[in-house]
Amino acid sequence: MYRIQQAPLHSTHFTDLVPVTSADAPGVNATIQKGLQLLSIHETVLKKHLGSCDFDRATVMTGKKSDVAKQLQDIAQYAICILDCVAHNLELAVLDAIISHI
């Protein structure tokens, strides 16, 4: 999913399901870029309009140095808001609740 900031409205869109060829940060970032390119969303669009990204808490996504979030910020050339994925957090909470009652 990606979020576009374009006054006066902000919008969130589902991009695509693209197979990940490598689970490291460069591989995940390349897969994200491929999914966006399928929708004709290139780096020039990201540089102007990318506002936030939602990720799970995996280190490859939101680590400190060369994670996917950092690579997307490098493309955008400004700080973007990195959020924890609400759906993923809800899934983890439900799983914890189920396990605690087994």
N, C-alpha and C positions, 0 to 999 in steps of 0.2 A: 504494500500500500504506500501511497505517497500523498503528501499534503501540499497543495499549491496555495500560496498567498498572493492574491491579486485583488486589490481594492476594487469594490467595496466588500467582496465576498471571499471567503476562504473555503476550500473544498478538499475532501479526501476521496481518493479513488483507489480501487483495487486494480493492480497492474496485471499480473499474470502468474501462472505457475510455471517456472522454468527450472529444469533439472540442474542441481548444483554439481559441478564437476570436481570441485575441491572444497573441503570444509574449512580451509584456512581463510583469513581475512581477504587476501587478494582474490581467491576463488569465489567467495561469497559476493564480494564487491563486483566482480566481473559478471556474475549471474544477475545481480540487481541491474547493472548497466544494460545487459542484454534484454531483460524484461522491459525496461524503460524504452529502449530503442525500438522494440516491437510496437510500441505505442507512439513512435516518433517523438519521444522526449529525450533530447540530447543534453550534453553538458551545458550548452548555452542557456537552455530553459532552467536547468537546475541552478545555475549561477544567479539567475534573476528571481526565481520563485520558490525554491525549496525552503520550507519553513520548519519542518520537524520530521522526525523519523521515530517509529515505534519498534523497539526490539525486545527480545527476551533478555535475560541477564547473563547470557553466555559471554565469556571473556572475549571470544572472537568478534562479537558484535559491539560490546561496550567496554573494552579494555582501556588501557591508558595510552599506548604509544602508536600502534599501527593497526588498530581495530577497524571494523567497517565504518563505524560512526566517524572516526577521525578521517578516514579516506574520503567519505562524503563531504565532510566539512572542508577538506582540502580542495575538492572539486568546486564547491560553492564559494570558497574563499571568504567565508564569514562563519560565525558561530551559528549553528542550527540547534534547535531544541531537540534533545534526545530524551524520549519518554520510554518508560516501561510499558510493554504491551499489556493492556487491560485484560484482553481475552486470555492471554497466557497466564497472567497472575490469577485470574478466576479459575482456570483449569487446575493450577497448582493448589489453590485453596480447597477446591472440591475434592481433589485427590487426597490431600491431607485429612480432610474430614472423613472420607470413606475409610482410609487406612486406620484412623484412630478408633473407628467403631467396629473393626474386624476382630 
